[in-house]
Amino acid sequence: MPESLSAAAHSKRLQRRRRATQWSFFALFLLAPAFNLLRFDLSETQLWVLGMRWSLGIDALAHGQVTATEAALSLILRGILPAIAGVALFMGVAWRWGRLYCGWLCPHFSLVEGLNALLHKACGKFSLWDAAPTLRSGERTQARWWPVFALSCAVFGFLWSITLLTYLLPPKLIWEGLLSGTLTPNQARFILIGGCAFTAELLFARHLFCRFGCAVGLFQSLAWMANPRAMVIAFKRERASDCRSCSTAQSPQGNACDNVCPMRLRPRQIKRLMFSCVQCGRCLDQCAESKDGQPHLPTPQLAWTVGVDALRETLKQHQLNRRDQ
C-alpha cells in the first residue's frame, strides 16, 4: 500500500477510535449517577464512589464513633490524598499531551462536534459565527436541518440539566418526578433554568465556551503551554507553498485543516496561537487526505510530535516568530 494511503487510512482509524472513546465516556457520564459510580447525594449528604458509600470520617467523629486522630487520618487517606492523586494524574496527562481529555473524552465536546455537523448540513457552516460556508463539491445546504439542529440543542441541553441534577439527588427520584409530574418547585426550577442555559450555549457558543469559559480546559492548556516538549502539531513551514494545492472531499476549495477544526483554530499557526487545541487530530486527518490526492508530496504537512521533536518544533516556532517581529 502506498505511504500516502497508509497515512490517510491510519488517520481515519484514529478518528474512529476517538469517536468510540467519546461516546463511551458520554454514556458513562449519563449512567454514572444511576449506578452510583460517582455522585454526591445532597439528601443524604453522602458521597458515592464506584457503587460504595465513601465516608471521610466526619460523621463518625460527630457521633463519637472514632477519635479525632482516626477522623483526621481517614480524611487524609480517603479525601485529600485521592484528590491530589487524581488532579496530579489529570494535569500530568495535560502536561505531556495537552487537552487530550477535551478532544477524546469530554461529553460536552462530543456534542460540539455532533451539533457542528448538523449545523453544517443546514447552512454550510460549523459555527454560526463562521465568516463563510464551506461546502463539498456539489453539496448544497438544506433548510430542513435547521429544526433538527435546534431540537437537538434543546434535547441535549435539558438532558444535560437533568443529568447534573441526578449527580446531586437520587436519579430514581428525579426521573420518577419527571414522568409523573411530581418534581418539587426547586427541582423543576433547576431543570428549567439549566436546560434553557445549556440550550442557548449549544445553539450559539459551543466551541466558544470550550475556548474561553471552561476552567477544566484552561488548566489543561496552561500545563500544556508550560511544557516545550509536550505533544504539538508540527507544520512543515519550508513546504508551506504545497498548501496552495490542498484539496479534500470536505474542503475542495483548500484550507482543509482550518475548515475542519471544531475549535475554529488555524492548525498551521504557532503553538501559542493554538492555546485551546484539543488534540482531536481532525486537521491531521484532512492533511493526510490532501496528501493522498497529491502523490508527488513526500509526507503530509501536519504531524503530531512529542518529546525532543516537539521541543525542536517549539524552538523553530520561537525563531520564526522573532524573525517576523
C-alpha positions in Angstrom: 0.0 0.0 0.0 1.5 3.4 -0.9 2.7 5.5 2.0 0.1 8.3 1.3 -2.8 5.8 1.5 -1.3 4.3 4.7 -1.2 7.8 6.3 -4.8 8.5 5.3 -6.1 5.1 6.5 -4.2 5.4 9.8 -5.7 8.8 10.4 -9.2 7.6 9.7 -8.8 4.6 12.1 -7.6 7.0 14.7 -10.7 9.1 14.3 -12.9 6.0 14.6 -11.2 5.1 17.9 -11.6 8.7 19.2 -15.3 8.6 18.4 -15.6 5.3 20.2 -13.9 6.7 23.3 -16.0 9.9 23.2 -19.4 8.1 23.0 -18.4 5.5 25.6 -17.5 8.3 28.0 -20.7 10.2 27.1 -22.7 7.1 28.0 -20.7 6.8 31.3 -21.5 10.4 32.1 -25.2 9.8 31.7 -25.3 6.5 33.5 -22.8 7.1 36.4 -25.4 8.5 38.8 -27.8 5.6 38.2 -25.1 3.1 39.3 -23.7 5.3 42.0 -20.3 5.3 40.2 -19.7 8.9 41.2 -22.1 11.4 42.7 -22.8 13.4 45.9 -26.3 12.9 47.3 -27.5 16.1 48.9 -30.5 14.4 50.5 -28.1 12.1 52.5 -25.0 14.3 52.4 -23.3 11.2 51.1 -20.6 10.7 48.5 -20.8 7.6 46.4 -17.8 6.2 44.5 -17.9 3.0 42.4 -21.2 1.9 44.0 -19.9 2.3 47.6 -20.6 4.9 50.2 -17.4 6.9 50.6 -17.1 8.4 54.1 -14.4 10.8 55.2 -15.0 10.0 58.9 -16.5 13.4 59.8 -19.9 11.9 60.6 -18.4 9.1 62.7 -16.4 11.8 64.7 -19.6 13.8 65.3 -21.3 10.7 66.7 -18.4 9.8 68.9 -17.6 6.6 66.9 -14.0 7.4 66.2 -11.3 9.6 67.8 -10.1 12.9 66.3 -6.9 11.3 65.2 -8.7 8.5 63.4 -11.0 11.0 61.7 -8.1 13.1 60.6 -6.3 10.1 59.2 -9.4 9.0 57.4 -9.8 12.5 55.9 -6.3 12.4 54.6 -6.3 8.9 53.2 -9.8 8.9 51.8 -10.2 12.5 50.9 -7.1 14.6 50.4 -4.6 12.1 49.0 -7.1 10.6 46.4 -8.0 14.2 45.3 -4.3 15.2 44.9 -3.5 12.0 43.1 -6.4 12.5 40.7 -5.5 16.1 40.0 -1.8 15.2 39.5 -2.7 12.4 37.1 -5.0 14.6 35.1 -2.6 17.5 34.9 0.3 15.1 34.2 -1.5 13.9 31.1 -2.2 17.5 30.1 1.5 18.4 30.6 2.6 15.7 28.3 -0.2 15.5 25.7 -2.3 18.7 26.0 -6.1 18.8 26.2 -6.4 15.1 25.5 -9.4 14.8 27.8 -11.3 17.5 25.9 -10.7 16.0 22.4 -11.1 12.3 23.3 -13.4 12.1 26.3 -15.3 15.3 27.3 -19.1 14.8 26.8 -19.5 18.5 26.0 -17.0 18.4 23.2 -18.7 15.3 21.8 -21.9 17.4 21.5 -19.9 20.3 19.9 -18.7 18.1 17.1 -22.1 16.4 16.6 -24.0 19.7 16.5 -21.4 21.3 14.3 -22.1 18.5 11.7 -25.9 19.2 11.9 -25.4 22.9 11.5 -23.2 22.3 8.5 -26.0 20.4 6.8 -28.3 23.4 7.4 -26.1 26.3 6.4 -22.7 25.1 5.3 -21.0 26.5 8.5 -19.7 24.7 11.5 -20.5 27.7 13.7 -23.0 30.5 13.4 -20.0 32.8 13.6 -18.0 31.4 10.7 -17.4 34.0 8.0 -18.5 31.9 5.0 -19.9 28.4 4.3 -17.5 25.6 3.4 -19.2 23.1 1.2 -18.0 20.0 -0.7 -18.1 19.9 -4.4 -21.8 19.6 -5.5 -23.0 19.8 -1.9 -25.9 22.1 -1.0 -27.4 23.3 2.3 -30.8 22.0 3.2 -33.2 24.1 5.3 -34.9 21.0 6.7 -31.8 20.5 9.0 -32.4 23.8 10.9 -35.2 22.3 13.1 -33.2 19.1 13.6 -30.3 21.2 14.8 -32.4 23.4 17.1 -34.3 20.5 18.5 -31.0 18.6 19.2 -29.6 21.5 21.1 -32.8 21.7 23.2 -32.9 17.9 23.9 -29.3 17.7 24.9 -29.5 20.9 26.8 -32.3 19.6 29.0 -30.8 16.1 29.2 -27.6 17.8 30.5 -29.5 19.7 33.1 -31.4 16.6 34.3 -28.2 14.5 34.4 -26.4 17.1 36.5 -29.3 17.1 39.0 -29.0 13.3 39.3 -25.4 13.8 40.4 -26.9 15.7 43.4 -30.2 13.9 44.1 -31.2 10.2 43.7 -31.7 9.6 39.9 -34.8 7.4 40.6 -36.4 10.3 42.4 -35.7 12.8 39.6 -36.8 10.6 36.7 -40.0 9.4 38.5 -40.8 13.0 39.3 -40.3 14.0 35.7 -42.5 11.2 34.4 -45.3 11.7 37.0 -45.1 15.5 37.1 -44.3 15.5 40.8 -41.0 17.4 40.8 -40.6 19.9 43.6 -40.5 23.6 42.7 -36.8 23.8 43.2 -36.1 20.7 41.2 -38.3 21.9 38.3 -36.6 25.4 38.5 -33.2 23.8 38.3 -34.0 21.8 35.3 -35.8 24.7 33.5 -33.1 27.3 34.1 -30.3 24.9 33.5 -31.9 23.4 30.4 -32.5 26.8 28.9 -28.9 28.0 29.6 -27.4 24.8 28.2 -29.7 25.0 25.1 -28.6 28.6 24.4 -24.9 27.6 24.9 -25.2 24.7 22.5 -27.0 26.9 19.9 -24.7 29.9 19.9 -21.4 29.3 21.9 -20.4 25.6 21.7 -16.7 26.0 20.8 -16.5 29.5 22.4 -17.4 28.0 25.8 -14.6 25.4 25.3 -12.1 28.1 24.3 -12.9 30.8 26.9 -15.3 29.5 29.5 -14.2 26.0 30.6 -11.9 26.0 33.6 -11.0 22.3 33.0 -9.8 23.2 29.5 -8.0 26.3 30.7 -5.9 24.5 33.3 -5.0 21.7 30.7 -3.9 24.4 28.3 -1.8 26.1 30.9 0.0 22.9 31.7 0.5 22.1 28.0 1.9 25.6 27.2 4.4 25.3 30.1 6.0 22.2 28.7 8.0 22.8 25.5 8.3 19.0 25.0 4.5 18.4 25.1 2.8 16.9 22.1 2.2 19.6 19.4 1.1 19.7 15.8 4.2 20.4 13.7 3.8 22.2 10.4 6.5 21.8 7.7 6.9 25.5 7.0 9.6 25.0 4.5 7.0 23.4 2.3 4.2 25.9 3.0 3.7 26.6 -0.7 2.4 23.0 -1.1 -0.6 24.0 0.9 -1.8 26.1 -2.1 -2.9 22.9 -3.8 -4.6 21.5 -0.7 -7.9 19.9 -1.6 -10.1 17.3 0.1 -13.6 16.0 -0.4 -14.8 18.1 2.6 -12.8 21.2 1.6 -12.3 21.2 -2.2 -11.5 25.0 -2.0 -8.4 24.4 0.2 -7.5 25.3 3.8 -8.9 21.9 4.8 -7.2 21.8 8.2 -8.6 25.2 9.1 -12.1 24.4 7.9 -12.4 21.1 9.8 -11.2 22.3 13.2 -14.1 22.1 15.6 -12.5 24.8 17.8 -12.3 27.1 14.7 -8.5 27.4 15.1 -5.9 27.5 12.3 -3.6 24.5 12.9 -0.7 25.8 10.9 -0.1 28.6 13.4 2.5 28.5 16.2 1.7 26.8 19.5 1.0 30.0 21.4 -1.9 30.7 19.0 -3.2 27.1 19.3 -3.7 27.6 23.1 -7.1 25.8 23.1 -6.2 22.9 20.7 -7.9 19.8 22.0 -5.7 17.3 20.1 -8.6 15.8 18.2 -6.4 15.2 15.2 -9.1 16.2 12.6 -6.7 18.6 10.9 -4.2 15.7 10.6 -6.9 13.6 9.0 -7.6 16.2 6.4 -3.9 16.9 5.7 -3.4 13.1 5.2 -6.3 13.0 2.8 -5.0 16.0 0.9 -1.6 14.4 0.6 -3.3 11.2 -0.6 -4.6 13.1 -3.6 -1.2 14.6 -4.4 1.3 11.6 -4.8 4.2 14.0 -5.5 4.2 15.2 -1.9 6.6 13.1 0.3 4.6 13.4 3.5 1.6 15.3 5.0 2.3 18.9 6.0 1.0 18.3 9.6 2.1 15.7 12.1 1.9 15.1 15.8 5.3 15.4 17.5 6.2 14.9 21.2 9.3 14.9 23.3 12.6 16.1 21.6 10.8 16.5 18.2 8.2 18.7 19.9 11.0 20.8 21.5 12.6 21.3 18.1 9.3 22.4 16.7 8.7 24.8 19.6 12.2 26.3 19.2 11.7 26.7 15.5 8.4 28.4 16.1 10.1 30.9 18.5 12.8 31.6 16.0 10.3 32.3 13.2 8.2 34.4 15.5 11.2 36.6 16.5 12.1 36.9 12.8 8.6 38.0 11.9 8.7 40.6 14.7 
